[in-house]
Amino acid sequence: MRHPRRTAGTVPEAGAPEADAPEVDHRAAGTAALVALFREHQLGLARTALMIVGDRATAEDVVQDAFVDLYRRIDRLTDHDRMLPYARAAVVNKCRTVLRRRKLAFRSGRTHEPPVWSAESAAMLGEERREVFLALRRLPQRRREALVLRYYLDLDEREIAEIMGIGVGTVRSTVSRALAALADLLGEEA
């Protein structure tokens, strides 16, 4: 924040408004809202990212990057109630970027082995949860994202449509097809 240049010995008039006061108040309010959002939703967003990208370290990086981007844009975010949907969309989009980069690396002969498959992590996950997680990882990206947003974050179809950038009807059909494919992978009846 820049202050107007003052000449030596001058004091601003008492009660005179600072030129940058509204900007400071808006930024402080936005920062406070962002800190509260981080404290309340960071873990859930990291878990969502984990379900999409498959490893904890990358999931945490994705969420941190999303919050850094939010902070950089704090002056442009006037509706603080829209920060959570924006953060969710940012996390999903950053997960997509990670998966695109992995696909590119795979095509060039490099593979990504996520650390979530370690013996320690496998022991921590129940066998049944691990089977569901592995089956979920085998679904196409769009279906996986729809299921994670619907059943893990418990978002309604309208919110999912907004985050994924698709129509509500497309969300319904994608979730339905994803559930059927997941049931097939798990050897259960849909």
MISE-254149 format. One record per residue (C-alpha): x, y, z; residue number from 1. Coordinates in steps of 0.02 Angstrom, whole numbers, padded with zeros to 5 digits. Example, Ala and Ser with C-alpha at 12.3 -4.5 7.8 and 13.67 -1.06 7.14 Angstrom:
// residues 2
<X->00615; Y->-00225; Z->00390; k->1>
<X->00684; Y->-00053; Z->00357; k->2>
//
This chain:
// residues 190
<X->00000; Y->00000; Z->00000; k->1>
<X->00072; Y->00167; Z->-00049; k->2>
<X->00046; Y->00321; Z->00056; k->3>
<X->00041; Y->00494; Z->-00019; k->4>
<X->00204; Y->00584; Z->00001; k->5>
<X->00202; Y->00700; Z->00150; k->6>
<X->00316; Y->00846; Z->00171; k->7>
<X->00419; Y->00854; Z->00328; k->8>
<X->00325; Y->00925; Z->00476; k->9>
<X->00150; Y->00907; Z->00403; k->10>
<X->00019; Y->00805; Z->00490; k->11>
<X->-00143; Y->00751; Z->00408; k->12>
<X->-00296; Y->00839; Z->00473; k->13>
<X->-00388; Y->00751; Z->00612; k->14>
<X->-00540; Y->00661; Z->00545; k->15>
<X->-00482; Y->00674; Z->00365; k->16>
<X->-00514; Y->00508; Z->00277; k->17>
<X->-00365; Y->00412; Z->00213; k->18>
<X->-00367; Y->00395; Z->00023; k->19>
<X->-00333; Y->00207; Z->00032; k->20>
<X->-00451; Y->00166; Z->00177; k->21>
<X->-00589; Y->00078; Z->00076; k->22>
<X->-00458; Y->-00025; Z->-00016; k->23>
<X->-00376; Y->-00074; Z->00148; k->24>
<X->-00544; Y->-00120; Z->00227; k->25>
<X->-00594; Y->-00226; Z->00076; k->26>
<X->-00426; Y->-00314; Z->00071; k->27>
<X->-00427; Y->-00346; Z->00259; k->28>
<X->-00604; Y->-00414; Z->00252; k->29>
<X->-00559; Y->-00524; Z->00103; k->30>
<X->-00403; Y->-00588; Z->00188; k->31>
<X->-00501; Y->-00628; Z->00347; k->32>
<X->-00633; Y->-00720; Z->00245; k->33>
<X->-00497; Y->-00817; Z->00153; k->34>
<X->-00411; Y->-00867; Z->00316; k->35>
<X->-00577; Y->-00927; Z->00386; k->36>
<X->-00612; Y->-01023; Z->00225; k->37>
<X->-00440; Y->-01104; Z->00233; k->38>
<X->-00462; Y->-01157; Z->00414; k->39>
<X->-00634; Y->-01229; Z->00384; k->40>
<X->-00616; Y->-01310; Z->00212; k->41>
<X->-00432; Y->-01346; Z->00178; k->42>
<X->-00440; Y->-01525; Z->00240; k->43>
<X->-00597; Y->-01566; Z->00141; k->44>
<X->-00525; Y->-01489; Z->-00016; k->45>
<X->-00363; Y->-01587; Z->00008; k->46>
<X->-00462; Y->-01748; Z->00026; k->47>
<X->-00558; Y->-01706; Z->-00132; k->48>
<X->-00396; Y->-01676; Z->-00225; k->49>
<X->-00327; Y->-01839; Z->-00156; k->50>
<X->-00475; Y->-01934; Z->-00227; k->51>
<X->-00443; Y->-01856; Z->-00398; k->52>
<X->-00253; Y->-01856; Z->-00413; k->53>
<X->-00214; Y->-02009; Z->-00305; k->54>
<X->-00073; Y->-01949; Z->-00194; k->55>
<X->-00070; Y->-01844; Z->-00038; k->56>
<X->00080; Y->-01734; Z->-00077; k->57>
<X->00010; Y->-01680; Z->-00245; k->58>
<X->-00163; Y->-01655; Z->-00170; k->59>
<X->-00093; Y->-01540; Z->-00036; k->60>
<X->00007; Y->-01444; Z->-00168; k->61>
<X->-00149; Y->-01422; Z->-00274; k->62>
<X->-00248; Y->-01351; Z->-00128; k->63>
<X->-00107; Y->-01236; Z->-00075; k->64>
<X->-00091; Y->-01171; Z->-00253; k->65>
<X->-00279; Y->-01140; Z->-00259; k->66>
<X->-00273; Y->-01038; Z->-00099; k->67>
<X->-00122; Y->-00940; Z->-00160; k->68>
<X->-00217; Y->-00899; Z->-00319; k->69>
<X->-00368; Y->-00845; Z->-00216; k->70>
<X->-00257; Y->-00731; Z->-00112; k->71>
<X->-00181; Y->-00654; Z->-00268; k->72>
<X->-00356; Y->-00614; Z->-00330; k->73>
<X->-00425; Y->-00557; Z->-00162; k->74>
<X->-00449; Y->-00377; Z->-00222; k->75>
<X->-00559; Y->-00437; Z->-00365; k->76>
<X->-00667; Y->-00552; Z->-00259; k->77>
<X->-00806; Y->-00440; Z->-00197; k->78>
<X->-00929; Y->-00576; Z->-00145; k->79>
<X->-00845; Y->-00673; Z->-00005; k->80>
<X->-00987; Y->-00800; Z->-00005; k->81>
<X->-00927; Y->-00857; Z->-00177; k->82>
<X->-00751; Y->-00899; Z->-00116; k->83>
<X->-00791; Y->-01081; Z->-00073; k->84>
<X->-00865; Y->-01124; Z->-00244; k->85>
<X->-00719; Y->-01032; Z->-00325; k->86>
<X->-00595; Y->-01130; Z->-00217; k->87>
<X->-00680; Y->-01295; Z->-00260; k->88>
<X->-00675; Y->-01256; Z->-00446; k->89>
<X->-00493; Y->-01202; Z->-00432; k->90>
<X->-00447; Y->-01366; Z->-00346; k->91>
<X->-00536; Y->-01472; Z->-00477; k->92>
<X->-00456; Y->-01373; Z->-00619; k->93>
<X->-00283; Y->-01389; Z->-00542; k->94>
<X->-00312; Y->-01577; Z->-00521; k->95>
<X->-00354; Y->-01585; Z->-00706; k->96>
<X->-00191; Y->-01496; Z->-00746; k->97>
<X->-00093; Y->-01620; Z->-00641; k->98>
<X->-00176; Y->-01767; Z->-00728; k->99>
<X->-00143; Y->-01691; Z->-00900; k->100>
<X->00040; Y->-01670; Z->-00857; k->101>
<X->00050; Y->-01849; Z->-00795; k->102>
<X->-00031; Y->-01910; Z->-00956; k->103>
<X->00095; Y->-01811; Z->-01056; k->104>
<X->00238; Y->-01883; Z->-00952; k->105>
<X->00169; Y->-02059; Z->-00976; k->106>
<X->00163; Y->-02036; Z->-01164; k->107>
<X->00345; Y->-01983; Z->-01162; k->108>
<X->00394; Y->-02139; Z->-01065; k->109>
<X->00399; Y->-02070; Z->-00888; k->110>
<X->00272; Y->-02138; Z->-00765; k->111>
<X->00207; Y->-02067; Z->-00603; k->112>
<X->00196; Y->-02183; Z->-00454; k->113>
<X->00096; Y->-02098; Z->-00318; k->114>
<X->00157; Y->-02125; Z->-00141; k->115>
<X->-00020; Y->-02164; Z->-00081; k->116>
<X->00008; Y->-02345; Z->-00134; k->117>
<X->00145; Y->-02371; Z->-00005; k->118>
<X->00130; Y->-02514; Z->00119; k->119>
<X->00099; Y->-02391; Z->00261; k->120>
<X->-00042; Y->-02304; Z->00168; k->121>
<X->-00117; Y->-02468; Z->00112; k->122>
<X->-00119; Y->-02529; Z->00292; k->123>
<X->-00204; Y->-02370; Z->00347; k->124>
<X->-00344; Y->-02388; Z->00222; k->125>
<X->-00468; Y->-02526; Z->00255; k->126>
<X->-00469; Y->-02660; Z->00122; k->127>
<X->-00644; Y->-02614; Z->00066; k->128>
<X->-00605; Y->-02428; Z->00056; k->129>
<X->-00446; Y->-02467; Z->-00038; k->130>
<X->-00542; Y->-02570; Z->-00166; k->131>
<X->-00666; Y->-02428; Z->-00193; k->132>
<X->-00523; Y->-02303; Z->-00206; k->133>
<X->-00433; Y->-02411; Z->-00334; k->134>
<X->-00593; Y->-02436; Z->-00434; k->135>
<X->-00627; Y->-02250; Z->-00427; k->136>
<X->-00452; Y->-02217; Z->-00495; k->137>
<X->-00492; Y->-02327; Z->-00645; k->138>
<X->-00642; Y->-02221; Z->-00697; k->139>
<X->-00622; Y->-02087; Z->-00829; k->140>
<X->-00576; Y->-01918; Z->-00757; k->141>
<X->-00745; Y->-01833; Z->-00783; k->142>
<X->-00841; Y->-01975; Z->-00701; k->143>
<X->-00719; Y->-01983; Z->-00556; k->144>
<X->-00734; Y->-01796; Z->-00528; k->145>
<X->-00924; Y->-01804; Z->-00532; k->146>
<X->-00930; Y->-01945; Z->-00404; k->147>
<X->-00806; Y->-01861; Z->-00288; k->148>
<X->-00899; Y->-01697; Z->-00293; k->149>
<X->-01069; Y->-01780; Z->-00271; k->150>
<X->-01036; Y->-01911; Z->-00140; k->151>
<X->-00877; Y->-01855; Z->-00055; k->152>
<X->-00912; Y->-01669; Z->-00044; k->153>
<X->-01101; Y->-01697; Z->-00044; k->154>
<X->-01131; Y->-01557; Z->-00169; k->155>
<X->-01294; Y->-01541; Z->-00262; k->156>
<X->-01305; Y->-01558; Z->-00450; k->157>
<X->-01311; Y->-01370; Z->-00480; k->158>
<X->-01149; Y->-01342; Z->-00382; k->159>
<X->-01064; Y->-01486; Z->-00473; k->160>
<X->-01118; Y->-01416; Z->-00641; k->161>
<X->-01045; Y->-01247; Z->-00595; k->162>
<X->-00879; Y->-01320; Z->-00537; k->163>
<X->-00859; Y->-01438; Z->-00685; k->164>
<X->-00924; Y->-01314; Z->-00813; k->165>
<X->-01060; Y->-01431; Z->-00879; k->166>
<X->-01250; Y->-01434; Z->-00876; k->167>
<X->-01355; Y->-01504; Z->-00734; k->168>
<X->-01425; Y->-01641; Z->-00847; k->169>
<X->-01249; Y->-01690; Z->-00895; k->170>
<X->-01204; Y->-01702; Z->-00710; k->171>
<X->-01351; Y->-01822; Z->-00682; k->172>
<X->-01304; Y->-01934; Z->-00827; k->173>
<X->-01118; Y->-01930; Z->-00784; k->174>
<X->-01150; Y->-01978; Z->-00602; k->175>
<X->-01269; Y->-02116; Z->-00655; k->176>
<X->-01146; Y->-02189; Z->-00780; k->177>
<X->-01003; Y->-02172; Z->-00656; k->178>
<X->-01100; Y->-02267; Z->-00522; k->179>
<X->-01139; Y->-02406; Z->-00646; k->180>
<X->-00957; Y->-02416; Z->-00701; k->181>
<X->-00898; Y->-02416; Z->-00520; k->182>
<X->-01019; Y->-02556; Z->-00478; k->183>
<X->-00954; Y->-02656; Z->-00627; k->184>
<X->-00774; Y->-02630; Z->-00571; k->185>
<X->-00818; Y->-02686; Z->-00395; k->186>
<X->-00918; Y->-02835; Z->-00457; k->187>
<X->-01081; Y->-02775; Z->-00380; k->188>
<X->-01255; Y->-02750; Z->-00448; k->189>
<X->-01295; Y->-02570; Z->-00491; k->190>
//
